[in-house]
Amino acid sequence: MTAALTGYASRSWAALREAGSNPSIRLVVLAYIVFTVSKWALRIAKYVYLYEVAGPFGIAILGLIQMIPSILGVPFASGLGDRFARDRVLAVTYTLCAVVSVALAYVLSTGSDITVFYLLAAAVEVLGQIVRPVQAALLPALARTPSELVAGNVALSTSEAFGALAGPALGAAILVNGGPAIVALVAAAGCAISVLAITRVHVGSVVQPMAKRVSGGLTGFLAGIGRALRAFARLPASRAIATGFLMQSTVHGMLTVLLVVLAASTLALGAPGVGTLHAAMGAGGVIAAVFAMGLIGHDRLGPAWALALVGYGLPILLIGLVPSTGVAIVLLTVVGISNALIEVSGFTLLQRTVPDSIRAGVLGAVEGLIGLGYAIGGVLGSVLVERTDIRVALVVAGAILPIVALLLWSRASRLDSEYVVPQAKLDVLRGLPIFAPLSLAALEHVAGALTETRYPAAANLIDEGDPGEAFFVVIEGTAEVIERGQHLADIGPNASFGENALIRGTPSPATVRATTDVAAYRLPSSDFLSAVTGHPHSATTGDQVMTDASAPDWA
């Protein structure tokens, strides 16, 4: 047991250290930490303000106002991340958040019409929802290995949790000493810092199919959005995960209303108590970093995701049964832990099962569903409180996700084995110099195009003089290389060949014949050339293939 725990801790720390050594991932995380602190501080100020002027239904109305742009606008805006540089899309989004926060501060300080407040408050929330899918689509292009991708997601989830912990505390402190307008100005300053951080991120090239690299104007952009939504509808993995996120966000929306009522009436904590209860969830998210590290290198993310759904809902049910301050804080900490695990496992699965060319659009569609669920949950929470009481409402809200997890368990248990690119393929490609520089997103694109082909002894894998059609990597067995009837070399597992003809555009210089039964990965020429020309370091390696006199001519 001790050895297993030591090994787990060592692997997790190594992966986190690897992610931390990536300067672009560090900058993305820094921008997100500052943004989430600002977002949560402003959110608490908005909730308290609305509860004072409009009661619980004021919060529900805000959810309804932001529902339509969340459902329609977020997938559309996130699709910009499939059309333009994702780091630039993030920078523009953070900038808009700063501008709208300043406008919101003006409205709060002058006591303008509450309708204007609702529109600006909803705009900030919608902009915040654009950040996550574009950021999630960007991360695989920055990560170099699956473990680094998970570690990056852990860091971002911890950032969200830290924001949910520090943001409410900051918002509550400023509310006591300054008021909601000052909170909005502080949030604007935080968004400005995020802009400065994200503009320093360096993104390498991402491999896309050569036929899809160019699309024209608005028509091409809309066509890309359509492809993303159609893919989202037909990808079983994304449908299952999206369903879980939709239901979890619905419960979260209910909880947002219920915690305000719980703090203000049942627990008699007053307005600062709302921040205290939300901070407990944030603390759970920070603690969750320790648990989430267990997902690094884990090949069963689907079941972990489903169990985290149960861990989110069950504590809410228990708060309804035992509504006391101490119990609520402890159980909301568990909710925060589960929320972080849901995000890390769910978004990692989406990142690794959705093609990069439509990833931002699909993740935007998921974010739109999350916004829909949040709005519906706010209405349901308000109705439950008005028609029953806070304890019954908490029990009902808490029972939803365990039921959803049970219904999705069969699909969740198969997600990793059926839809994620096997690690063995990634390891083979990463061991080849020409593919070693690729990001995880690019490498998974290449791995997804590999097909395993078997050849009996004495069969030719390629023939001398034939046009170059594919790149090969031997995974089992041995073969010999023959040029003009002369034996040149024997090759075995992990040997690769075919790149010479593909890069130079010449016929195959030699025959490769199986001397035993051979299994080989075959990569079509279009996918090989997309990978080699789509990344500067791979392109450099390709140039070396053409100029290196020491390299075998038959490769």
C-alpha positions in Angstrom: 0.0 0.0 0.0 2.8 2.4 1.0 4.7 1.7 -2.3 1.5 2.2 -4.3 0.8 5.6 -2.7 4.4 6.6 -3.1 4.3 5.7 -6.8 1.0 7.5 -7.2 2.3 10.7 -5.6 5.6 10.5 -7.6 3.7 10.2 -10.9 1.3 12.9 -10.1 4.0 15.3 -8.9 6.1 14.6 -12.0 3.1 15.3 -14.3 2.3 18.6 -12.5 5.9 19.6 -12.6 5.9 18.8 -16.4 2.8 21.0 -16.9 4.4 23.7 -14.7 7.5 23.7 -16.9 5.3 24.7 -19.9 5.3 28.5 -19.9 2.2 28.8 -22.0 0.2 26.6 -19.7 1.5 28.6 -16.8 0.2 31.9 -18.4 -3.2 30.4 -19.2 -3.6 29.2 -15.6 -2.5 32.6 -14.3 -5.0 34.4 -16.5 -7.8 32.1 -15.4 -7.0 32.3 -11.7 -7.2 36.1 -11.7 -10.4 36.0 -13.9 -12.2 33.5 -11.7 -11.4 35.4 -8.5 -12.8 38.5 -10.2 -15.8 36.7 -11.6 -16.8 35.2 -8.2 -16.3 38.4 -6.3 -18.6 40.2 -8.8 -21.1 37.3 -8.8 -21.5 37.4 -5.0 -22.1 41.2 -5.2 -24.7 40.7 -7.9 -26.5 38.0 -5.9 -26.6 40.0 -2.7 -27.8 43.1 -4.6 -30.5 41.3 -6.4 -31.7 39.5 -3.2 -32.0 42.9 -1.5 -33.9 44.6 -4.2 -35.9 41.7 -5.8 -35.7 38.6 -3.6 -34.9 35.0 -4.7 -36.8 35.6 -8.0 -34.4 38.4 -8.8 -31.6 35.8 -9.1 -33.9 33.5 -11.1 -34.7 36.4 -13.5 -31.0 37.0 -14.1 -30.6 33.3 -15.0 -33.5 33.6 -17.5 -32.1 36.7 -19.1 -28.7 35.0 -19.7 -30.3 31.7 -20.8 -30.9 32.6 -24.4 -27.5 34.1 -25.2 -25.9 31.3 -23.3 -27.6 28.7 -25.4 -27.3 30.4 -28.8 -24.4 32.9 -28.4 -21.8 30.8 -26.5 -21.6 28.0 -29.1 -21.4 30.6 -31.8 -18.8 32.7 -30.1 -16.8 29.7 -29.0 -16.8 28.5 -32.6 -14.5 31.5 -33.2 -11.9 29.4 -31.5 -12.1 27.0 -34.5 -11.7 29.9 -36.9 -9.2 32.2 -35.3 -6.2 31.8 -32.9 -7.7 30.6 -29.6 -5.4 32.7 -27.4 -6.5 35.8 -29.3 -10.2 34.9 -28.8 -9.5 34.6 -25.1 -7.7 38.0 -25.0 -10.7 39.7 -26.6 -13.2 37.9 -24.3 -11.2 39.0 -21.2 -11.1 42.6 -22.6 -14.9 42.7 -23.1 -15.3 41.4 -19.5 -13.3 44.3 -18.2 -15.3 46.8 -20.3 -18.7 45.4 -19.2 -17.6 45.3 -15.5 -16.7 49.0 -15.7 -20.1 49.7 -17.1 -21.7 47.6 -14.4 -19.9 49.6 -11.8 -21.3 52.8 -13.2 -24.8 51.4 -13.1 -24.5 50.3 -9.5 -23.0 53.6 -8.4 -25.7 55.7 -10.1 -28.7 53.6 -9.3 -29.8 53.3 -12.9 -32.7 51.2 -14.1 -32.5 47.6 -12.9 -33.2 46.5 -16.5 -29.8 47.8 -17.5 -28.2 46.1 -14.5 -29.8 42.8 -15.6 -28.4 43.1 -19.1 -24.9 44.0 -18.1 -24.8 41.3 -15.3 -26.0 38.7 -17.8 -23.4 39.9 -20.3 -20.6 39.3 -17.8 -21.8 35.8 -17.1 -22.2 34.9 -20.8 -18.6 36.2 -21.6 -17.3 34.1 -18.7 -18.9 31.1 -20.3 -17.1 31.7 -23.5 -13.7 31.5 -21.7 -14.0 27.8 -20.6 -14.7 26.1 -24.0 -12.1 28.2 -25.9 -9.5 27.6 -23.1 -10.3 23.9 -23.0 -9.9 23.7 -26.8 -6.6 25.6 -26.6 -5.0 23.4 -23.9 -4.4 20.2 -26.0 -2.4 22.4 -28.4 -0.2 23.5 -25.5 0.2 20.1 -23.8 2.7 17.6 -25.0 1.4 14.4 -23.3 -1.9 13.0 -22.0 -0.6 13.3 -18.4 0.4 17.0 -19.1 -3.1 17.6 -20.4 -4.7 16.2 -17.3 -2.3 18.1 -15.1 -3.2 21.3 -17.0 -6.9 20.6 -16.5 -6.2 19.9 -12.8 -4.4 23.3 -12.6 -7.3 25.1 -14.3 -9.9 23.3 -12.2 -8.0 24.3 -9.1 -7.9 27.8 -10.4 -11.6 27.8 -10.7 -11.9 26.4 -7.2 -9.5 28.9 -5.8 -11.6 31.6 -7.4 -14.7 30.2 -5.9 -13.0 30.3 -2.5 -11.1 33.6 -2.7 -13.6 35.5 -4.9 -16.6 35.3 -2.5 -14.4 36.2 0.4 -13.0 39.2 -1.5 -16.5 40.2 -2.7 -17.9 39.9 0.8 -15.1 42.0 2.3 -15.5 44.7 -0.4 -19.3 44.7 0.1 -18.9 45.4 3.8 -16.3 48.2 3.3 -17.2 49.7 -0.1 -20.3 48.3 -1.9 -21.1 46.5 -5.1 -19.8 49.2 -7.5 -16.3 48.9 -6.0 -16.5 45.1 -6.4 -17.3 45.6 -10.1 -14.3 47.9 -10.5 -12.0 45.4 -8.8 -13.3 42.7 -11.2 -12.6 44.9 -14.2 -9.0 45.3 -13.0 -8.7 41.6 -12.6 -9.9 41.0 -16.2 -7.3 43.5 -17.5 -4.5 41.5 -15.8 -5.9 38.3 -17.5 -5.6 40.1 -20.8 -1.9 40.9 -20.2 -1.2 37.3 -19.3 -3.0 35.6 -22.2 -1.3 37.8 -24.8 2.0 36.3 -23.9 0.9 32.7 -24.6 2.7 31.0 -27.5 0.7 28.4 -29.5 2.4 26.1 -31.9 0.8 25.0 -35.1 -2.1 22.5 -34.9 -2.4 19.6 -37.4 -5.7 19.8 -39.4 -6.7 17.8 -42.6 -5.1 19.6 -45.6 -8.5 19.9 -47.3 -10.0 21.8 -44.4 -7.2 24.4 -43.7 -8.9 27.1 -45.7 -12.5 28.2 -45.5 -14.0 31.4 -46.8 -15.3 34.3 -44.8 -18.6 34.2 -42.9 -19.9 31.3 -44.9 -16.9 29.2 -43.9 -17.2 30.2 -40.3 -20.9 29.3 -40.2 -20.2 26.0 -41.9 -17.6 25.3 -39.2 -20.2 25.9 -36.5 -22.6 23.6 -38.3 -19.9 20.9 -38.5 -19.3 21.2 -34.8 -22.9 21.0 -33.8 -23.5 18.0 -36.1 -20.5 16.2 -34.8 -21.7 17.0 -31.2 -25.0 15.4 -32.0 -23.5 12.2 -33.5 -20.6 11.6 -31.1 -21.8 9.2 -28.4 -19.1 10.3 -25.9 -19.8 14.0 -26.2 -23.6 13.4 -25.9 -23.2 11.4 -22.7 -20.8 13.9 -21.1 -23.0 16.8 -22.2 -26.0 15.2 -20.5 -24.1 14.9 -17.3 -22.9 18.5 -17.5 -26.4 19.7 -18.2 -27.9 18.0 -15.2 -25.0 19.0 -12.9 -25.4 22.7 -14.0 -29.2 22.4 -13.4 -28.5 21.3 -9.8 -25.8 24.0 -9.5 -28.4 26.6 -10.6 -30.8 25.3 -8.0 -28.1 25.4 -5.4 -27.3 29.0 -6.2 -30.8 30.1 -5.1 -31.1 27.6 -2.3 -27.8 28.7 -0.6 -29.0 32.3 -0.6 -32.2 31.3 1.2 -30.4 28.8 3.5 -27.8 31.4 4.6 -30.3 34.3 5.0 -33.1 32.5 6.7 -32.6 28.9 7.9 -29.0 29.4 9.2 -29.5 33.1 10.0 -26.0 34.0 8.6 -27.1 37.1 6.7 -25.6 38.3 3.5 -22.0 37.5 4.4 -23.2 33.9 4.9 -23.8 33.5 1.2 -20.1 34.1 0.6 -19.2 31.8 3.4 -21.2 28.9 1.9 -19.9 29.5 -1.6 -16.4 29.7 -0.2 -16.8 26.3 1.4 -17.4 24.9 -2.1 -14.4 26.8 -3.3 -12.3 25.3 -0.5 -13.4 21.8 -1.7 -12.2 22.6 -5.2 -8.8 23.5 -3.9 -8.6 20.3 -1.8 -9.8 18.4 -4.9 -6.4 19.1 -6.5 -5.0 16.3 -4.4 -7.7 13.9 -5.5 -7.7 15.1 -9.1 -4.0 14.2 -9.3 -5.1 10.6 -9.1 -6.6 11.1 -12.6 -3.1 11.8 -14.1 -2.2 8.8 -16.1 -5.5 7.2 -15.2 -7.1 5.2 -18.1 -10.6 5.0 -16.6 -11.8 8.6 -16.5 -15.4 7.7 -17.5 -16.3 5.8 -14.3 -14.5 8.5 -12.2 -16.6 11.2 -13.9 -19.9 9.3 -13.1 -18.9 8.7 -9.4 -18.1 12.4 -9.1 -21.7 13.2 -10.2 -22.9 11.2 -7.2 -20.4 13.0 -5.0 -21.9 16.3 -6.1 -25.5 15.5 -5.5 -25.5 13.4 -2.3 -24.1 16.0 0.1 -26.8 18.5 -1.0 -29.4 15.9 -0.1 -27.8 15.4 3.3 -27.8 19.2 4.0 -31.6 19.1 3.5 -31.8 16.3 6.1 -29.4 18.0 8.6 -29.5 21.8 8.0 -26.9 23.2 10.3 -24.0 25.6 9.6 -21.2 23.2 10.5 -22.8 20.3 8.5 -23.5 22.6 5.5 -19.9 23.9 5.4 -18.4 20.3 5.5 -20.8 18.9 2.9 -20.4 21.9 0.6 -16.7 21.2 0.7 -17.4 17.7 -0.6 -19.6 19.3 -3.3 -16.6 21.5 -4.3 -14.3 18.5 -4.4 -16.8 16.6 -6.6 -17.3 19.6 -8.9 -13.6 19.8 -9.6 -13.4 16.0 -10.4 -16.4 16.3 -12.7 -14.7 19.2 -14.6 -11.2 17.6 -14.9 -12.5 14.2 -16.0 -15.3 15.4 -18.2 -13.4 18.1 -20.0 -10.4 15.8 -20.5 -12.6 13.2 -22.1 -14.1 15.8 -24.4 -10.7 17.2 -25.3 -9.5 13.7 -26.2 -12.6 12.5 -28.1 -13.5 15.5 -30.2 -11.4 16.4 -33.3 -9.3 19.6 -32.9 -10.9 21.2 -36.0 -14.3 21.4 -34.3 -13.2 21.2 -30.6 -14.0 24.8 -29.7 -17.4 24.6 -31.3 -18.4 21.4 -29.6 -17.1 22.6 -26.2 -19.0 25.8 -26.8 -22.2 23.7 -27.4 -21.5 21.9 -24.1 -21.0 25.3 -22.4 -24.3 26.5 -23.8 -26.0 23.5 -22.3 -24.4 24.3 -19.0 -25.8 27.8 -19.2 -29.2 26.4 -20.0 -29.1 24.1 -17.0 -27.9 26.8 -14.7 -30.9 29.0 -15.8 -33.4 26.2 -15.5 -32.0 25.3 -12.1 -32.4 28.9 -10.9 -36.1 28.8 -11.8 -36.6 25.3 -10.3 -34.9 26.3 -7.1 -37.1 29.4 -6.7 -40.2 27.4 -7.4 -39.3 24.7 -5.0 -38.6 27.2 -2.2 -41.9 29.0 -2.8 -44.0 25.8 -3.0 -42.3 23.7 -0.4 -39.5 24.7 2.0 -35.8 24.9 1.9 -35.2 21.4 3.3 -37.4 19.7 0.8 -35.9 21.7 -2.0 -32.4 20.6 -1.0 -33.4 16.9 -0.8 -35.0 17.1 -4.3 -32.0 18.9 -5.8 -29.5 16.4 -4.2 -31.3 13.3 -5.5 -31.1 14.3 -9.2 -27.4 13.6 -9.9 -27.2 10.1 -8.2 -30.1 9.1 -10.5 -28.4 10.6 -13.6 -25.1 8.8 -12.7 -26.9 5.5 -12.5 -28.6 6.0 -15.8 -25.3 7.0 -17.5 -23.1 4.4 -15.8 -23.1 1.9 -18.7 -22.0 4.5 -21.3 -19.5 6.2 -18.9 -17.8 2.9 -18.2 -17.0 2.4 -21.9 -15.9 6.0 -22.7 -12.2 5.4 -22.3 -11.9 2.1 -24.1 -14.2 3.0 -27.1 -13.4 6.7 -27.8 -10.0 7.7 -26.5 -6.9 7.2 -28.7 -4.9 4.3 -27.1 -1.8 5.3 -25.2 0.2 2.6 -27.1 -0.3 4.5 -30.4 0.8 7.8 -28.8 3.9 6.2 -27.4 4.9 4.8 -30.8 4.5 8.1 -32.5 6.2 10.1 -29.7 9.2 7.8 -30.1 9.7 8.9 -33.8 11.8 12.0 -34.2 9.6 13.4 -36.9 6.5 13.4 -34.7 8.2 14.0 -31.3 7.7 17.8 -31.4 3.9 17.6 -31.9 1.5 18.8 -29.3 -0.9 16.2 -27.8 -3.8 17.6 -30.0 -1.7 17.2 -33.1 -0.3 13.8 -32.1 -3.8 12.4 -31.3 -5.0 13.6 -34.8 -2.2 11.6 -36.3 -2.8 8.6 -34.1 -6.5 8.7 -35.0 -5.6 8.3 -38.7 -3.4 5.2 -38.1 -4.7 1.9 -39.1 -3.2 -1.4 -38.0 -2.5 -3.7 -40.9 -1.2 -7.3 -40.8 1.0 -8.9 -43.5 1.9 -12.6 -43.7 5.5 -13.6 -44.1 6.9 -13.0 -47.7 4.2 -10.2 -48.4 5.4 -6.8 -49.5 4.5 -3.8 -47.4 5.6 -1.5 -50.2 7.1 -2.1 -53.6 10.1 -0.5 -55.2 9.1 2.1 -57.8 5.5 2.4 -56.7 4.1 5.9 -55.8 4.5 6.8 -52.1 1.0 6.4 -50.5 1.6 5.9 -46.8 4.0 6.0 -43.9 4.6 2.8 -41.9 5.7 1.9 -38.4 6.4 -1.8 -37.6 4.8 -2.9 -34.3 5.3 -6.7 -34.5 7.5 -9.0 -36.5 10.5 -8.4 -38.8 11.0 -7.4 -42.4 13.8 -6.9 -44.9 14.6 -3.9 -47.2 15.4 -4.9 -50.8 16.7 -2.5 -53.5 17.2 -3.7 -57.0 17.3 -7.3 -55.8 19.9 -6.6 -53.1 19.3 -7.0 -49.4 20.0 -3.7 -47.6 18.7 -4.1 -44.1 16.6 -6.0 -41.6 14.0 -4.0 -39.6 11.8 -4.8 -36.6 9.4 -3.2 -34.1 9.3 0.6 -34.0 11.1 0.9 -37.3 9.5 3.4 -39.7 9.7 3.8 -43.4 7.9 5.5 -46.3 8.7 9.1 -45.4 11.3 9.6 -48.1 8.9 9.1 -51.0 6.2 11.1 -49.3 8.4 14.1 -48.5 10.3 14.2 -51.8 7.3 13.2 -53.9 9.3 10.4 -55.6 8.5 6.7 -56.1 9.3 4.3 -53.3 13.1 3.7 -53.4 13.0 0.1 -52.1 10.8 -2.9 -51.4 10.0 -3.8 -47.8 9.1 -7.5 -47.5 7.9 -9.3 -44.3 10.2 -12.0 -43.2 7.8 -13.1 -40.5 4.1 -12.2 -39.9 4.2 -8.4 -39.5 1.8 -6.0 -37.9 2.3 -2.3 -38.8 0.6 1.0 -38.4 -0.2 2.7 -41.7 -0.6 6.5 -42.0 -2.0 7.8 -45.2 0.1 10.3 -47.1 -2.3 13.3 -46.6 -2.3 12.8 -42.8 1.5 12.4 -42.8 2.1 15.5 -44.8 -0.4 17.5 -42.7 1.5 16.6 -39.6 5.0 17.3 -41.0 4.1 20.6 -42.7 1.7 21.7 -39.9 4.4 22.0 -37.1 7.6 23.9 -37.6 9.8 21.5 -35.7 8.4 18.5 -37.6 8.9 20.3 -40.8 12.5 20.9 -39.9 12.9 17.2 -39.2 11.3 16.5 -42.6 13.8 18.8 -44.2 16.6 16.9 -42.5 15.2 13.6 -44.0 15.7 15.2 -47.4 19.2 16.5 -46.8 20.8 14.1 -44.2 23.4 12.1 -46.1 23.6 9.6 -43.2 19.9 8.7 -43.4 19.1 5.5 -45.4 17.7 6.3 -48.9 15.1 3.6 -48.5 13.4 5.0 -45.4 
